[in-house]
Each structure stands twice: as structure tokens, then as C-alpha cells.
Amino acid sequence: MDDLKLIVAPSPHIRDIDTTEKFMFGVVAALLPVMAASIYFFGWNAVRVLLLGAAGAIATEAIFQRLRKQPIRIGDGSALVTGLLVGLIVPPSLPSIMVVLGSVFAIAIGKQVFGGLGQNPFNPALVGRAILTASFAGAMTTWTKPFDVVTTATPLVVGEAASRVPDLFFGSVAGSLGETSALAIFLGGLYLFYRGYLDYRIPLGVFASVIVISLLTGQDPVFHLLAGSVLFGAVFMATDPVTSPITKPGRWIFGIGIGLFIMLIRIWGSYPEGVTFAILLMNAATPLINRWTRPRIYGQGVKTSE
């Protein structure tokens, strides 16, 4: 008995081998097919946007951590992921200064003002994109053809009648760098699912909601799934573990709500795409969803006989 020692330690008492670095660089690996497709279709413009987005996010993260007198942890990959996502959700022709500003906004306003990694209520990359859209509407809605620098309209603007499913699936259409190739997004999503970094409930909830509303309103569900950034948003944005619900029922509600807002904006709104605003709105609802769907404490509410 004298050899027994009581070890007192704070939670968590069950630990996992996964780390922040492992998770973040796993996401980077999942983004490789999407980045490769963007470079194939949009050339050096894609390389420029991706490099500037990543560099702007990493630099901003380091500056804010230094100002807050915290250890500089840019090596954990979180700022890199945010910067790459910013690059993948903007037009390939976006001026360099705006790309950098998007990453600065994403890290500074979307992340650091709330306390840093794990404490931000909104997806940082989408915060950066929303600010860019509000500040530089013209540049953020100027699109170019793949393999060319000629400006053109996106499939959501020209409509389903002028869009071919093979072009939407493989990516030979105008749009943000990461949204055009459904094939590349599927490959990245499968890798995230294989690694256990993606909960299927959120993207399936988005897809189901988009399909149902499309059918109810007489729209083509395949077009609405493949056109725009529904796939990219559902796989890489909505599944952010920090800004999405932690309960399984909550994730279904979260995904369905995103799909609902996307279709409301697309069909009845004045803006052709609504993925950014839909995810940010549901990010705001995440605390309430967690509260409403949390499991009942064992024994709570059980009546006992006197």
C-alpha cells in the first residue's frame, strides 16, 4: 500500500495521438488536388494567389502573436491552412494587394481578435472573403476563363442551360480557384474522411438540403451541387471543427441549415452565390445548436419513487 501514489492531473485524461500540426498538414494534403487543379486551369495566377494568401496569413499570425506576447506558433500549420483557403475562395485575377489583405483580415479579425486558434466563432477564411466582397465588390466578381485571361461569367450567372455537367465536374469553368473542379474536391474530401478529419454528417446535410430545395423549386439539383462553391464549402469550410457543432444531431442541423440558406440566397436573393454567408450565419448559430442538442446528463430528469 505504501507504494501506491495518487496522481492528480487536469483533464483531458484520455489522450489522442493526433496533434494540431498533424491535423493541419493533413488538411493541406487534402487541398493538394484542389490546388493542382487550380494551377492547371488558371496557371501562374493561381500560384501567385496561393503563395500570397499563405504568406499574408503566416506573417499576420506571427505579428499578432508577437504583439500579444505569446509564443510564435506559425509552425502548427493553422495559419498556412487559412491562407491557402483564402487563396482558393477568391478569383484568380484578384490583385495581389487584395489577396494579402484577405489573409490579413482572416487572421486578424477572424481569428486573433477572439483569442487565437480554437477560440474563433467564425471560419477565418470566410471572414476574410466576406470583408473583401464588401470592400472590393468589382474585383471579387471579375472572373476569367480557364487557360485564358479573358473575363467571363460563372455558371451561376449564365445558368444551367449554358453549362455542361462535364465542365462543371472536371473544372473547365470560371470561378474561384478552388471551386471549379468537383473531381479535385471529391478527392480531397475522401482523404479527409479516410483520415477521420471530416464528419460526413455536415456535407451530407448540405447536399441533401440543396437537392430537396432544388427539386421543390423546379431547379436542377446536379447543377446547383456542381456550380459555384457548394462542394468546396461543404467539404473544406463547413467542416471546420472549431466553428461547427460538436454533437452528431447538431451537425445534421448545421449542414441542413447551410444548404437552406445557400438556396434561399441563390433563388430569391440578389447575389448569385450564398455559400460564404450561409456558413457564417450557421457559425453564429453553432453555440445554440450545441446547447439544444447536447446529450442529457445520465440520471437527469429521472423520477425516483419515494
Backbone torsions as a table, in degrees:
resi	resn	phi	psi	omega
1	MET	NA	-32.1	-178.8
2	ASP	-66.2	-20.8	-178.8
3	ASP	-83.1	-11.3	-178.7
4	LEU	-75.6	134.9	178.7
5	LYS	-126.0	137.2	177.3
6	LEU	-92.2	117.2	179.9
7	ILE	-98.5	119.2	179.6
8	VAL	-105.8	122.9	-178.1
9	ALA	-145.4	149.0	178.1
10	PRO	-72.4	159.4	175.4
11	SER	-69.0	159.0	6.5
12	PRO	-82.7	146.2	179.4
13	HIS	-94.4	-19.0	174.4
14	ILE	-106.9	120.2	-174.3
15	ARG	-112.3	155.0	-179.5
16	ASP	-115.4	156.9	179.2
17	ILE	-79.8	-13.4	179.2
18	ASP	-72.2	143.2	177.1
19	THR	-125.3	169.4	176.9
20	THR	-58.8	-43.7	-179.7
21	GLU	-61.5	-43.7	-179.2
22	LYS	-63.5	-42.2	179.5
23	PHE	-64.6	-49.3	-175.6
24	MET	-64.1	-43.6	179.7
25	PHE	-73.7	-21.1	169.8
26	GLY	-66.5	-39.2	176.3
27	VAL	-65.7	-41.1	177.4
28	VAL	-59.1	-42.6	178.1
29	ALA	-62.3	-38.6	178.6
30	ALA	-67.8	-27.5	179.6
31	LEU	-80.0	-11.8	-176.9
32	LEU	-58.1	-45.5	177.2
33	PRO	-60.6	-37.8	-179.8
34	VAL	-67.9	-43.5	179.1
35	MET	-65.9	-39.0	178.6
36	ALA	-63.2	-41.9	178.6
37	ALA	-64.7	-41.1	-179.9
38	SER	-64.1	-39.4	178.6
39	ILE	-68.9	-37.6	178.5
40	TYR	-62.8	-44.3	-175.1
41	PHE	-83.1	-32.9	-172.6
42	PHE	-117.8	0.9	169.6
43	GLY	66.0	-141.7	-174.1
44	TRP	-66.1	-23.9	175.6
45	ASN	-61.1	-39.6	178.4
46	ALA	-65.3	-42.7	178.1
47	VAL	-60.3	-44.6	179.9
48	ARG	-60.3	-48.8	-177.0
49	VAL	-64.8	-42.9	-178.9
50	LEU	-65.6	-43.8	-179.7
51	LEU	-65.8	-43.3	-179.5
52	LEU	-67.9	-38.5	178.2
53	GLY	-62.6	-45.2	179.6
54	ALA	-66.6	-44.8	-178.2
55	ALA	-64.1	-42.2	179.8
56	GLY	-63.4	-40.2	-179.5
57	ALA	-68.8	-44.5	-178.4
58	ILE	-64.9	-43.0	179.8
59	ALA	-64.3	-42.7	-179.9
60	THR	-64.8	-41.1	177.7
61	GLU	-59.7	-45.9	-179.1
62	ALA	-64.2	-42.2	-179.6
63	ILE	-63.3	-45.4	-178.5
64	PHE	-68.7	-37.7	177.2
65	GLN	-66.0	-35.8	176.1
66	ARG	-67.4	-43.8	180.0
67	LEU	-63.9	-34.1	179.7
68	ARG	-87.3	5.7	178.1
69	LYS	56.6	43.2	176.4
70	GLN	-109.9	159.4	174.3
71	PRO	-60.9	138.0	179.5
72	ILE	-79.3	115.7	-174.8
73	ARG	-119.3	41.4	179.9
74	ILE	-68.3	-14.8	179.2
75	GLY	-75.0	-7.3	-179.3
76	ASP	-77.3	-9.3	174.6
77	GLY	88.1	-7.5	-176.7
78	SER	-67.2	-42.0	178.0
79	ALA	-67.4	-36.6	177.7
80	LEU	-61.0	-45.8	179.7
81	VAL	-61.3	-45.8	179.8
82	THR	-60.3	-45.1	-179.7
83	GLY	-63.2	-41.5	178.1
84	LEU	-65.6	-39.4	178.5
85	LEU	-65.0	-39.7	176.0
86	VAL	-58.7	-45.6	179.4
87	GLY	-62.2	-33.5	-176.2
88	LEU	-82.6	-10.1	-179.0
89	ILE	-112.8	18.8	176.3
90	VAL	-122.1	162.1	179.1
91	PRO	-65.1	148.7	-179.9
92	PRO	-65.3	-22.4	-178.4
93	SER	-92.9	5.6	-177.1
94	LEU	-60.3	131.0	179.4
95	PRO	-56.0	148.4	-173.6
96	SER	-57.8	-42.5	-177.5
97	ILE	-62.7	-33.8	179.5
98	MET	-72.7	-34.9	176.0
99	VAL	-61.4	-47.1	179.6
100	VAL	-62.7	-42.9	179.1
101	LEU	-62.0	-37.5	177.8
102	GLY	-59.9	-42.6	178.1
103	SER	-69.1	-37.7	177.9
104	VAL	-62.7	-46.5	178.1
105	PHE	-61.3	-42.2	-177.5
106	ALA	-60.2	-46.7	-177.2
107	ILE	-77.9	-47.1	-173.9
108	ALA	-70.2	-50.7	-174.6
109	ILE	-91.6	-36.8	-177.3
110	GLY	-81.8	-16.7	-173.4
111	LYS	-132.6	-59.5	-170.3
112	GLN	-68.7	-34.1	-179.2
113	VAL	-67.0	-17.7	178.3
114	PHE	-94.6	-2.8	177.7
115	GLY	118.7	-3.4	177.1
116	GLY	102.3	-163.6	-174.0
117	LEU	-56.4	129.3	177.1
118	GLY	88.9	-5.7	-176.9
119	GLN	-117.3	-2.1	-178.1
120	ASN	-81.3	130.3	-180.0
121	PRO	-80.3	-19.9	-178.0
122	PHE	-118.0	151.7	177.5
123	ASN	-63.3	118.2	-174.1
124	PRO	-59.6	-42.6	-178.8
125	ALA	-61.9	-38.9	179.3
126	LEU	-72.1	-31.2	173.1
127	VAL	-61.2	-45.0	177.4
128	GLY	-60.7	-43.0	-179.6
129	ARG	-67.1	-40.4	179.7
130	ALA	-62.2	-40.6	179.1
131	ILE	-67.9	-40.6	176.8
132	LEU	-62.1	-41.3	-180.0
133	THR	-63.9	-40.1	179.0
134	ALA	-71.9	-30.6	-175.1
135	SER	-91.6	-35.5	-175.2
136	PHE	-131.7	64.5	-174.1
137	ALA	-60.1	-39.7	-178.7
138	GLY	-63.7	-49.2	-179.2
139	ALA	-66.9	-33.5	-177.8
140	MET	-78.9	-6.3	177.3
141	THR	-122.2	22.5	175.3
142	THR	-104.3	116.5	-173.4
143	TRP	-116.6	152.3	179.4
144	THR	-122.7	153.9	177.8
145	LYS	-72.2	148.3	171.9
146	PRO	-60.2	146.2	-179.5
147	PHE	63.6	12.9	-175.6
148	ASP	-152.7	168.3	176.6
149	VAL	-112.7	11.5	179.6
150	VAL	-75.9	131.1	-179.7
151	THR	-72.3	146.7	-179.4
152	THR	-155.8	178.6	179.7
153	ALA	-97.6	155.1	177.6
154	THR	-81.1	163.7	178.5
155	PRO	-56.4	-33.7	-179.8
156	LEU	-66.7	-25.3	179.0
157	VAL	-84.6	-43.9	-177.6
158	VAL	-76.5	-22.0	177.2
159	GLY	94.3	166.2	-175.3
160	GLU	-69.0	-27.1	-178.1
161	ALA	-66.1	-29.7	-177.7
162	ALA	-99.5	10.8	-177.3
163	SER	-117.9	138.2	178.3
164	ARG	-102.9	135.2	-178.6
165	VAL	-58.8	-43.2	178.0
166	PRO	-58.9	-38.9	178.2
167	ASP	-65.0	-41.0	178.8
168	LEU	-66.4	-37.7	-176.9
169	PHE	-72.0	-44.5	-176.7
170	PHE	-86.6	-25.4	173.4
171	GLY	113.1	11.1	-178.1
172	SER	-85.4	55.9	179.7
173	VAL	-140.7	165.1	177.3
174	ALA	-78.1	151.1	178.2
175	GLY	159.5	-174.5	174.6
176	SER	-64.2	158.4	-173.5
177	LEU	-55.2	-42.1	-172.6
178	GLY	-93.4	-5.6	-171.6
179	GLU	-97.7	-11.6	-168.2
180	THR	-77.6	-37.8	-174.1
181	SER	-98.1	104.6	177.1
182	ALA	-64.7	-35.4	-179.9
183	LEU	-60.5	-46.9	-179.8
184	ALA	-63.9	-37.8	179.1
185	ILE	-66.6	-41.6	177.5
186	PHE	-60.9	-42.5	-179.9
187	LEU	-62.5	-44.6	177.8
188	GLY	-64.5	-39.7	179.2
189	GLY	-65.7	-39.1	177.4
190	LEU	-62.6	-38.1	178.3
191	TYR	-66.4	-43.2	178.1
192	LEU	-61.6	-40.8	179.0
193	PHE	-66.1	-41.1	179.2
194	TYR	-62.1	-39.2	-180.0
195	ARG	-79.4	-7.7	-179.7
196	GLY	82.4	17.3	-178.4
197	TYR	-94.1	-5.8	-176.4
198	LEU	-126.4	126.6	174.6
199	ASP	-91.4	120.5	-174.2
200	TYR	-62.9	-20.0	-174.3
201	ARG	-63.0	-40.2	-176.8
202	ILE	-67.7	-55.3	179.0
203	PRO	-62.1	-37.6	178.0
204	LEU	-65.2	-36.3	175.6
205	GLY	-63.0	-41.8	177.1
206	VAL	-62.2	-49.9	-176.7
207	PHE	-62.2	-43.5	-178.6
208	ALA	-62.3	-43.2	-180.0
209	SER	-64.3	-43.4	179.2
210	VAL	-63.3	-43.0	-178.7
211	ILE	-64.6	-47.7	-177.5
212	VAL	-61.7	-47.2	-178.2
213	ILE	-67.7	-35.7	176.6
214	SER	-60.5	-46.0	-179.7
215	LEU	-66.3	-39.9	-179.3
216	LEU	-66.7	-28.5	-178.2
217	THR	-101.9	8.5	177.5
218	GLY	75.7	20.9	179.1
219	GLN	-95.2	165.0	177.2
220	ASP	-85.5	111.4	-177.3
221	PRO	-65.0	-34.1	178.8
222	VAL	-63.7	-42.7	178.6
223	PHE	-61.2	-45.6	-176.5
224	HIS	-69.8	-26.5	176.4
225	LEU	-75.4	-40.9	-174.0
226	LEU	-88.1	-27.9	-178.6
227	ALA	-83.4	146.9	178.7
228	GLY	73.0	-154.8	-171.5
229	SER	-111.3	27.2	178.2
230	VAL	-60.6	-49.6	-177.5
231	LEU	-63.9	-48.7	-178.3
232	PHE	-63.7	-42.1	179.9
233	GLY	-65.2	-41.2	-178.4
234	ALA	-68.5	-35.9	-175.2
235	VAL	-86.3	-44.8	-170.7
236	PHE	-106.5	-19.6	-176.4
237	MET	-104.7	-51.9	-176.2
238	ALA	-66.9	-24.8	-176.4
239	THR	-87.0	7.8	176.8
240	ASP	-55.1	118.9	-173.8
241	PRO	-65.9	-22.1	-178.5
242	VAL	-77.1	-37.5	-171.3
243	THR	-107.2	7.9	178.4
244	SER	-114.5	160.7	-177.4
245	PRO	-61.6	155.0	-179.4
246	ILE	-97.7	-13.6	-179.7
247	THR	-94.3	152.0	-179.4
248	LYS	-66.0	-47.5	175.3
249	PRO	-61.7	-36.2	179.5
250	GLY	-63.0	-34.3	179.2
251	ARG	-68.9	-35.9	173.9
252	TRP	-62.9	-46.6	179.1
253	ILE	-60.9	-42.3	-179.5
254	PHE	-60.4	-50.0	-178.7
255	GLY	-65.2	-43.6	179.2
256	ILE	-63.0	-39.9	178.5
257	GLY	-63.2	-40.0	177.9
258	ILE	-62.1	-48.0	179.0
259	GLY	-60.5	-38.4	178.3
260	LEU	-61.9	-48.2	-179.4
261	PHE	-65.9	-36.9	178.2
262	ILE	-58.6	-48.7	-176.9
263	MET	-71.3	-34.2	176.0
264	LEU	-60.9	-42.8	-179.6
265	ILE	-70.7	-42.3	-177.5
266	ARG	-66.1	-41.7	-173.1
267	ILE	-86.3	-43.3	-174.2
268	TRP	-112.4	-8.8	179.4
269	GLY	-87.1	170.2	179.3
270	SER	-89.2	-6.1	-179.4
271	TYR	-103.9	130.6	-174.3
272	PRO	-68.4	-22.6	-178.2
273	GLU	-127.0	142.3	-176.4
274	GLY	-133.0	14.7	-174.9
275	VAL	-64.5	-46.1	-178.7
276	THR	-57.0	-51.1	-176.2
277	PHE	-70.6	-33.6	179.3
278	ALA	-64.3	-45.3	-179.3
279	ILE	-67.8	-41.7	179.4
280	LEU	-64.0	-38.7	177.5
281	LEU	-63.3	-42.6	179.2
282	MET	-73.4	-28.4	170.8
283	ASN	-57.3	-42.5	179.9
284	ALA	-64.5	-28.9	-178.6
285	ALA	-87.6	-7.1	-175.5
286	THR	-57.1	-45.0	178.5
287	PRO	-58.7	-40.0	178.4
288	LEU	-67.6	-40.5	178.8
289	ILE	-62.2	-43.0	177.4
290	ASN	-60.7	-39.5	-178.4
291	ARG	-69.0	-42.0	-176.8
292	TRP	-73.0	-25.8	-173.1
293	THR	-110.9	8.5	-179.5
294	ARG	-68.5	143.9	-178.0
295	PRO	-63.9	149.9	177.0
296	ARG	-70.4	135.7	177.4
297	ILE	-63.2	135.8	-176.4
298	TYR	-56.7	122.2	178.9
299	GLY	92.6	-12.6	-177.7
300	GLN	-71.6	131.7	178.2
301	GLY	82.9	0.7	-179.6
302	VAL	-83.8	126.6	-179.8
303	LYS	-87.5	135.7	177.8
304	THR	-111.1	147.4	178.8
305	SER	-74.3	139.9	-179.8
306	GLU	-79.1	NA	NA
